[in-house]
């Protein structure tokens, strides 16, 4: 018996967290792969373990952001994600850490035991092509001056739900460092030999035609929520005003 997968159909508003993807204010850069596929790289605003980041597929050409939600992804889209991942892996390595990453999406997946159907996406949590990346090494070492790596010791599993909030000063130091290292790397012979003009990177405000950024008043935090299940009735912790990335 073949498992059945159904993709959720929903029109997400411009104020939804998945459309307002710069909400956290921790954007490192946007990537344009092969003049076709757009990606965003941000630092996790409330989990500083391993200098954790998120690489997310935005859209193709000038199509809407929601066109990339709740569906399967083409081989070309997956390959484009791999290109961005490879580039960011080199950035982490230049810090002196071991880069690790995981492509998940658990919060948008739901299983109905009665119908045996797997549902992908819902009104609040669309399924997105994205992955989480982090560095491993000496947890107490400041690979970025003033910011210890943190996280579990090498050899132990990296728990994506065990959050450690950075302060604003640490977050800014990480942003400055990642942007500087990425800027240096894309000028290197290695990058130019491997990618040539096939990958373009911008450190300015995202230049994606379909993006609409507004104050969010109707949407929940999505990626940027507490580590509890988003269907939980428990209120979010008041200890921080920064959002927390979901997996």
BELZIBEL-V291496 format. One record per residue. N is the residue number from 0. RES is the residue in one letter. SS is DSSP state (H for helix, E for strand, - for the rest). Layout:
n={N,N}
res={RES,RES}
ss={SS,SS}
This chain:
n={0,1,2,3,4,5,6,7,8,9,10,11,12,13,14,15,16,17,18,19,20,21,22,23,24,25,26,27,28,29,30,31,32,33,34,35,36,37,38,39,40,41,42,43,44,45,46,47,48,49,50,51,52,53,54,55,56,57,58,59,60,61,62,63,64,65,66,67,68,69,70,71,72,73,74,75,76,77,78,79,80,81,82,83,84,85,86,87,88,89,90,91,92,93,94,95,96,97,98,99,100,101,102,103,104,105,106,107,108,109,110,111,112,113,114,115,116,117,118,119,120,121,122,123,124,125,126,127,128,129,130,131,132,133,134,135,136,137,138,139,140,141,142,143,144,145,146,147,148,149,150,151,152,153,154,155,156,157,158,159,160,161,162,163,164,165,166,167,168,169,170,171,172,173,174,175,176,177,178,179,180,181,182,183,184,185,186,187,188,189,190,191,192,193,194,195,196,197,198,199,200,201,202,203,204,205,206,207,208,209,210,211,212,213,214,215,216,217,218,219,220,221,222,223,224,225,226,227,228,229,230,231,232,233,234,235,236,237,238,239,240,241,242,243,244,245,246}
res={X,X,X,X,X,X,X,X,X,X,X,X,X,X,X,X,X,X,X,X,X,X,X,X,X,X,X,X,X,X,X,X,X,X,X,X,X,X,X,X,X,X,X,X,X,X,X,X,X,X,X,X,X,X,X,X,X,X,X,X,X,X,X,X,X,X,X,X,X,X,X,X,X,X,X,X,X,X,X,X,X,X,X,X,X,X,X,X,X,X,X,X,X,X,X,X,X,X,X,X,X,X,X,X,X,X,X,X,X,X,X,X,X,X,X,X,X,X,X,X,X,X,X,X,X,X,X,X,X,X,X,X,X,X,X,X,X,X,X,X,X,X,X,X,X,X,X,X,X,X,X,X,X,X,X,X,X,X,X,X,X,X,X,X,X,X,X,X,X,X,X,X,X,X,X,X,X,X,X,X,X,X,X,X,X,X,X,X,X,X,X,X,X,X,X,X,X,X,X,X,X,X,X,X,X,X,X,X,X,X,X,X,X,X,X,X,X,X,X,X,X,X,X,X,X,X,X,X,X,X,X,X,X,X,X,X,X,X,X,X,X,X,X,X,X,X,X}
ss={-,-,-,E,E,E,E,-,-,-,-,-,-,-,-,-,-,-,-,-,-,-,-,-,-,-,E,E,E,E,E,E,E,-,-,-,E,E,E,E,E,E,E,-,-,-,-,-,H,H,H,-,E,E,E,E,E,E,E,E,-,-,-,-,H,H,H,H,-,-,-,-,-,-,H,H,H,H,H,H,H,H,H,H,H,H,H,H,H,H,H,H,H,H,H,-,-,E,E,E,E,E,-,-,-,H,H,H,E,E,E,E,-,-,-,-,E,E,E,E,-,-,-,-,-,-,-,-,-,E,E,E,E,E,E,E,-,-,-,-,-,-,-,E,-,-,E,-,-,-,-,-,-,-,-,-,-,-,-,-,-,-,-,-,-,-,-,H,H,H,H,H,H,H,H,H,H,H,H,H,H,H,H,H,H,-,-,-,H,H,H,H,H,H,H,-,-,-,E,E,E,E,-,-,-,-,-,-,-,-,-,-,-,-,-,-,-,-,-,-,-,-,-,E,-,-,-,-,-,-,-,-,-,-,-,-,-,-,-,-,-,-,-,-,E,-,-}
